[in-house]
């Protein structure tokens, strides 16, 4: 169960969201506008970009359950805001786990202060779930490495000042040849392009990246050659956890909006909240919300204990993402025609929730991960 400190964190973030985010989210999302700078500055001041970073690195030094609570509350207001925060937290977490002392000292405080946006570029045009099959190449030179390739569906691609680029150094080695590089995005050869006309997440940047003779030094490698696959899997575990936590926020937002609307909306001379089938839909949403939250907290607790959690994180991600889509669908049904337009946030919740069953591993991939853990048989490897 959450501690008194966790509840205080929730209250603080909820107050911020209700005051700064929720009142403007619908209008900004409707017009495909970016998250206002003053909101990002305030998030940095409150420490959200460094929730789990060590205190000595400029972070708050809080646990993963706290991260889930912050993500849930932000995403209840606007999933785009929660996504921008967690993208930087995840990249920073990789630095905490795998970075050199110099890399941590140079980058973590700037990320925590909101001065440095980051991206982790793993997915490619032809490589998604097939994680080890990277086409991007890193060629060793006398002064370091030269990277060539392309990345696709990368969060914050156009705003990141530092991108973690995963590349193959030797195709004959398979996943053992993968490496991860810290790339300055302002240098020649790095080009990012916005992916337009997304169904949801309108204020959370998604882009493609082209890398043409991008030069990095040996000191820009995160870990060593061969560590890239391990780092990528760690990135996916963290990403799945954060997506699941954000979806709990969507679920809870659907409950709260539906309860408020059902009490206000009248038909046949009484509030629709008095109708049994409306109450049944709200009850279904509550069950999905609470179950998702408990699964996220279980995965977070394991992370805080330093214990393996890939299975539990996949369970949380699968359940919470599917639940968020189901809750949003039910919330629209409770709202009726009013839920089909963007005067109410449930329409936005539905559009935003849809992508969560796709990125950081589709729902089908999560089922294969769970099945592998249960049976010991890897269905992703041809027999």
C-alpha positions as CSV (number, residue, x, y, z in Angstrom):
1,X,0.0,0.0,0.0
2,X,1.2,3.6,-0.6
3,X,2.8,5.4,2.2
4,X,1.8,8.8,3.6
5,X,4.6,10.3,1.5
6,X,3.1,8.7,-1.6
7,X,-0.2,10.2,-0.9
8,X,1.3,13.6,-0.4
9,X,3.1,13.3,-3.7
10,X,-0.3,12.4,-5.3
11,X,-2.0,15.4,-3.8
12,X,0.7,17.7,-4.9
13,X,0.7,16.5,-8.5
14,X,-3.1,16.4,-8.7
15,X,-3.2,20.0,-7.5
16,X,-0.8,21.0,-10.2
17,X,-2.7,19.1,-12.9
18,X,-6.1,20.5,-11.9
19,X,-4.7,24.0,-11.8
20,X,-2.3,24.1,-14.8
21,X,-2.9,21.2,-17.2
22,X,-6.5,20.0,-17.2
23,X,-8.1,23.4,-18.0
24,X,-6.1,23.8,-21.2
25,X,-5.5,20.3,-22.4
26,X,-8.6,19.9,-24.6
27,X,-8.2,23.2,-26.4
28,X,-4.5,22.7,-27.0
29,X,-4.9,19.1,-28.1
30,X,-7.8,20.1,-30.4
31,X,-5.5,22.6,-32.2
32,X,-2.4,20.3,-32.3
33,X,-0.5,22.7,-30.2
34,X,2.6,22.0,-28.1
35,X,2.8,21.8,-24.3
36,X,3.2,25.4,-23.1
37,X,6.7,26.3,-22.0
38,X,5.4,27.5,-18.6
39,X,4.0,24.0,-17.8
40,X,7.3,22.4,-18.7
41,X,9.2,24.9,-16.5
42,X,6.9,24.3,-13.6
43,X,7.3,20.5,-14.0
44,X,11.0,21.0,-13.8
45,X,10.8,23.2,-10.7
46,X,8.6,20.5,-9.0
47,X,11.2,17.9,-9.8
48,X,9.1,15.7,-12.1
49,X,11.9,15.3,-14.7
50,X,14.2,13.8,-12.1
51,X,11.8,11.9,-9.8
52,X,13.9,8.8,-9.7
53,X,17.3,10.3,-10.2
54,X,19.8,10.3,-7.3
55,X,19.7,13.5,-5.2
56,X,23.4,14.0,-6.0
57,X,22.5,14.2,-9.7
58,X,19.8,16.8,-9.2
59,X,16.9,14.4,-8.8
60,X,14.4,13.8,-6.0
61,X,15.7,10.3,-5.3
62,X,12.2,8.8,-5.0
63,X,11.1,5.2,-5.7
64,X,9.4,3.7,-8.7
65,X,6.0,3.7,-7.0
66,X,6.3,7.5,-6.7
67,X,7.2,7.6,-10.4
68,X,4.0,5.7,-11.2
69,X,1.9,8.0,-9.1
70,X,3.4,11.2,-10.7
71,X,2.9,9.6,-14.2
72,X,-0.7,8.6,-13.4
73,X,-1.7,12.0,-12.2
74,X,-0.1,13.9,-15.1
75,X,-1.6,11.5,-17.6
76,X,-5.0,11.9,-16.1
77,X,-4.8,15.5,-17.1
78,X,-3.1,15.0,-20.4
79,X,-1.2,11.9,-21.6
80,X,1.1,14.0,-23.7
81,X,2.4,15.7,-20.6
82,X,3.0,12.4,-18.8
83,X,4.7,11.0,-21.9
84,X,7.2,13.9,-22.2
85,X,8.1,13.6,-18.5
86,X,8.6,9.8,-18.6
87,X,10.6,9.9,-21.8
88,X,13.3,12.0,-20.1
89,X,13.1,9.9,-16.9
90,X,13.6,6.7,-18.8
91,X,16.6,8.0,-20.7
92,X,18.1,9.4,-17.5
93,X,17.5,6.1,-15.8
94,X,19.6,4.4,-18.5
95,X,22.4,6.9,-17.7
96,X,22.0,6.1,-14.0
97,X,22.3,2.4,-14.6
98,X,24.9,2.3,-17.4
99,X,26.6,5.7,-17.7
100,X,30.1,6.6,-16.8
101,X,30.7,9.1,-13.9
102,X,31.4,11.8,-16.4
103,X,28.2,11.1,-18.5
104,X,26.1,11.2,-15.3
105,X,27.7,14.4,-14.1
106,X,27.3,16.1,-17.4
107,X,23.8,15.1,-18.4
108,X,21.6,14.0,-15.4
109,X,21.4,17.4,-13.6
110,X,20.5,19.1,-16.9
111,X,17.8,16.6,-17.6
112,X,16.4,16.9,-14.1
113,X,16.3,20.7,-14.5
114,X,14.3,20.4,-17.8
115,X,17.2,22.0,-19.7
116,X,17.9,18.9,-21.8
117,X,15.3,16.9,-23.6
118,X,16.3,13.4,-24.7
119,X,15.2,10.6,-27.0
120,X,16.0,6.9,-27.1
121,X,16.1,5.7,-30.7
122,X,15.7,2.0,-31.1
123,X,12.8,1.3,-33.5
124,X,13.6,1.4,-37.2
125,X,11.5,1.4,-40.4
126,X,11.9,-2.4,-40.7
127,X,12.7,-3.3,-37.1
128,X,10.2,-3.1,-34.3
129,X,9.5,-6.2,-32.2
130,X,12.5,-7.9,-33.8
131,X,14.8,-6.1,-31.4
132,X,18.1,-7.6,-32.3
133,X,17.8,-7.0,-36.0
134,X,19.1,-3.5,-36.2
135,X,20.0,-2.1,-39.6
136,X,21.7,1.1,-38.2
137,X,25.5,0.6,-38.4
138,X,28.3,2.0,-36.3
139,X,31.7,1.8,-38.0
140,X,34.9,2.0,-35.8
141,X,37.3,4.8,-36.8
142,X,40.6,6.0,-35.4
143,X,38.8,8.8,-33.5
144,X,35.7,6.9,-32.5
145,X,32.7,5.8,-34.5
146,X,30.6,6.8,-37.5
147,X,26.9,6.0,-37.5
148,X,24.6,5.6,-40.5
149,X,21.0,4.5,-40.5
150,X,17.4,5.5,-39.8
151,X,15.1,5.4,-36.9
152,X,11.3,5.5,-36.8
153,X,8.5,6.3,-34.3
154,X,10.9,8.0,-31.9
155,X,9.4,10.1,-29.1
156,X,10.9,13.6,-28.8
157,X,13.0,13.1,-31.9
158,X,12.6,16.7,-32.9
159,X,13.2,18.3,-29.5
160,X,15.9,16.1,-28.1
161,X,19.3,17.6,-27.6
162,X,20.8,14.2,-26.8
163,X,19.6,11.0,-28.4
164,X,20.5,7.4,-27.4
165,X,21.1,5.7,-30.7
166,X,21.3,1.9,-30.8
167,X,23.4,0.6,-33.6
168,X,25.0,-2.7,-34.8
169,X,28.8,-2.7,-34.8
170,X,29.2,-6.2,-36.3
171,X,26.2,-7.9,-37.9
172,X,27.9,-11.3,-37.6
173,X,27.7,-11.0,-33.8
174,X,24.0,-10.6,-33.8
175,X,22.7,-9.0,-30.5
176,X,26.2,-9.2,-29.1
177,X,27.3,-6.6,-31.5
178,X,24.8,-4.0,-30.5
179,X,26.0,-0.8,-28.9
180,X,24.3,2.4,-27.6
181,X,25.7,5.8,-28.3
182,X,25.0,9.3,-26.8
183,X,24.5,11.5,-29.9
184,X,24.5,15.3,-30.0
185,X,21.5,16.1,-32.2
186,X,22.9,19.5,-33.3
187,X,25.7,18.0,-35.3
188,X,25.8,17.5,-39.0
189,X,24.3,14.3,-40.3
190,X,21.5,14.1,-37.7
191,X,18.2,14.9,-39.1
192,X,14.8,14.6,-37.5
193,X,11.4,14.9,-39.1
194,X,8.0,15.1,-37.5
195,X,5.4,12.4,-38.1
196,X,2.2,14.2,-38.8
197,X,-1.5,13.4,-38.5
198,X,-1.3,11.2,-35.4
199,X,-4.6,9.9,-34.0
200,X,-3.6,10.9,-30.5
201,X,-0.7,12.2,-28.4
202,X,-0.9,15.5,-30.3
203,X,1.4,17.4,-28.1
204,X,4.0,14.6,-27.6
205,X,6.5,14.7,-30.4
206,X,7.0,11.6,-32.6
207,X,9.5,11.6,-35.4
208,X,11.8,9.8,-37.7
209,X,15.6,10.2,-37.6
210,X,18.1,10.0,-40.3
211,X,21.8,9.4,-39.4
212,X,24.3,10.1,-42.1
213,X,28.0,9.8,-41.2
214,X,27.3,11.0,-37.6
215,X,30.5,11.0,-35.7
216,X,30.8,10.1,-32.0
217,X,33.8,9.4,-29.7
218,X,34.5,6.3,-27.7
219,X,33.5,8.3,-24.6
220,X,30.0,8.7,-26.1
221,X,29.2,5.0,-25.9
222,X,26.9,4.0,-23.1
223,X,28.4,0.8,-21.6
224,X,30.5,-1.3,-24.0
225,X,30.0,-3.0,-27.4
226,X,27.6,-5.8,-26.7
227,X,25.8,-3.9,-24.0
228,X,23.4,-2.4,-26.4
229,X,20.8,-5.2,-26.3
230,X,20.8,-5.3,-22.5
231,X,20.4,-1.5,-22.4
232,X,17.6,-1.7,-25.0
233,X,15.7,-4.3,-23.0
234,X,16.1,-2.2,-19.9
235,X,14.7,0.7,-21.8
236,X,11.7,-1.4,-22.9
237,X,11.1,-2.5,-19.3
238,X,11.1,1.1,-18.1
239,X,9.0,2.3,-21.1
240,X,6.4,-0.4,-20.5
241,X,6.2,0.5,-16.8
242,X,5.7,4.2,-17.6
243,X,3.1,3.5,-20.3
244,X,1.2,1.3,-17.9
245,X,1.2,4.0,-15.2
246,X,0.0,6.6,-17.7
247,X,-2.8,4.3,-18.7
248,X,-3.9,4.1,-15.1
249,X,-4.3,7.9,-15.2
250,X,-6.5,7.5,-18.3
251,X,-8.6,4.9,-16.6
252,X,-9.1,7.0,-13.6
253,X,-9.9,10.1,-15.6
254,X,-12.6,8.1,-17.4
255,X,-14.1,7.1,-14.1
256,X,-14.1,10.6,-12.7
257,X,-15.5,12.2,-15.8
258,X,-18.2,9.5,-16.2
259,X,-19.3,9.8,-12.5
260,X,-19.5,13.6,-12.8
261,X,-21.4,13.5,-16.1
262,X,-23.8,10.7,-15.0
263,X,-24.8,12.8,-11.9
264,X,-25.4,15.9,-14.0
265,X,-27.1,14.4,-17.1
266,X,-30.8,13.8,-16.8
267,X,-33.1,11.5,-18.8
268,X,-36.6,10.4,-18.0
269,X,-36.7,12.9,-15.2
270,X,-33.7,11.7,-13.3
271,X,-29.9,11.6,-13.4
272,X,-28.6,8.8,-15.6
273,X,-26.4,7.8,-12.6
274,X,-29.6,6.2,-11.3
275,X,-29.8,3.8,-14.2
276,X,-28.4,0.3,-13.4
277,X,-26.6,-0.2,-16.8
278,X,-24.8,3.2,-16.4
279,X,-23.7,2.1,-12.9
280,X,-22.5,-1.2,-14.4
281,X,-20.3,0.6,-16.9
282,X,-18.8,2.8,-14.1
283,X,-18.3,-0.3,-12.0
284,X,-16.4,-2.0,-14.8
285,X,-14.2,1.1,-15.2
286,X,-13.4,1.1,-11.5
287,X,-12.4,-2.6,-11.5
288,X,-10.1,-2.1,-14.5
289,X,-8.6,1.0,-12.9
290,X,-7.9,-0.6,-9.6
291,X,-6.5,-3.8,-11.0
292,X,-4.2,-1.9,-13.4
293,X,-2.9,0.3,-10.6
294,X,-2.1,-2.7,-8.4
295,X,-0.3,-4.4,-11.2
296,X,1.8,-1.3,-11.8
297,X,2.6,-0.9,-8.2
298,X,3.7,-4.6,-8.0
299,X,6.1,-4.1,-10.8
300,X,7.3,-0.8,-9.2
301,X,7.9,-2.5,-5.9
302,X,10.0,-5.2,-7.6
303,X,12.0,-2.5,-9.3
304,X,12.6,-0.7,-6.0
305,X,13.8,-4.0,-4.5
306,X,16.2,-4.5,-7.4
307,X,14.5,-7.8,-8.3
308,X,13.7,-9.1,-11.8
309,X,10.4,-7.7,-13.1
310,X,10.2,-8.2,-16.8
311,X,7.2,-10.6,-16.5
312,X,5.4,-8.4,-14.0
313,X,6.0,-5.3,-16.1
314,X,4.7,-6.9,-19.2
315,X,1.6,-8.1,-17.2
316,X,1.0,-4.5,-16.0
317,X,1.6,-3.0,-19.5
318,X,-0.8,-5.5,-21.2
319,X,-3.5,-5.1,-18.6
320,X,-3.3,-1.3,-18.1
321,X,-3.1,-0.4,-21.8
322,X,-6.0,-2.6,-22.8
323,X,-8.0,-1.4,-19.8
324,X,-7.4,2.2,-20.7
325,X,-8.9,1.6,-24.2
326,X,-11.9,-0.2,-22.7
327,X,-12.5,2.4,-20.0
328,X,-12.3,5.2,-22.6
329,X,-14.8,3.3,-24.8
330,X,-17.2,2.9,-21.8
331,X,-16.7,6.5,-20.8
332,X,-17.8,7.7,-24.3
333,X,-20.8,5.4,-24.0
334,X,-21.8,6.9,-20.6
335,X,-21.5,10.4,-22.2
336,X,-23.5,9.4,-25.2
337,X,-23.3,11.9,-28.1
338,X,-21.5,14.3,-25.9
339,X,-18.6,11.9,-25.6
340,X,-18.1,11.7,-29.3
341,X,-17.0,15.3,-29.5
342,X,-14.1,17.0,-27.8
343,X,-16.0,19.1,-25.4
344,X,-15.2,16.4,-22.8
345,X,-11.8,14.8,-22.3
346,X,-13.1,11.2,-22.8
347,X,-12.8,11.6,-26.6
348,X,-9.2,12.5,-26.1
349,X,-8.6,9.7,-23.7
350,X,-9.9,7.2,-26.3
351,X,-7.6,8.6,-29.0
352,X,-4.5,8.8,-26.7
353,X,-5.1,5.3,-25.3
354,X,-5.2,3.6,-28.7
355,X,-1.4,3.9,-29.3
356,X,-0.5,2.5,-25.9
357,X,-1.3,-1.0,-27.0
358,X,1.2,-0.6,-29.8
359,X,4.4,1.1,-28.6
360,X,7.0,-0.3,-26.2
361,X,5.8,-3.7,-27.4
362,X,2.4,-4.5,-28.7
363,X,-0.2,-6.3,-26.6
364,X,0.5,-9.4,-28.6
365,X,4.3,-9.2,-27.8
366,X,3.4,-8.8,-24.1
367,X,1.4,-12.0,-24.3
368,X,4.4,-13.8,-25.9
369,X,6.7,-12.5,-23.1
370,X,4.2,-13.8,-20.5
371,X,3.8,-17.1,-22.3
372,X,7.6,-17.5,-22.5
373,X,8.0,-16.9,-18.8
374,X,5.3,-19.4,-18.0
375,X,6.3,-22.2,-20.4
376,X,10.0,-21.7,-21.0
377,X,9.4,-21.7,-24.7
378,X,10.3,-18.7,-26.8
379,X,7.7,-18.3,-29.5
380,X,9.7,-15.4,-31.0
381,X,12.5,-17.7,-32.1
382,X,11.8,-19.9,-35.2
383,X,11.9,-23.6,-34.3
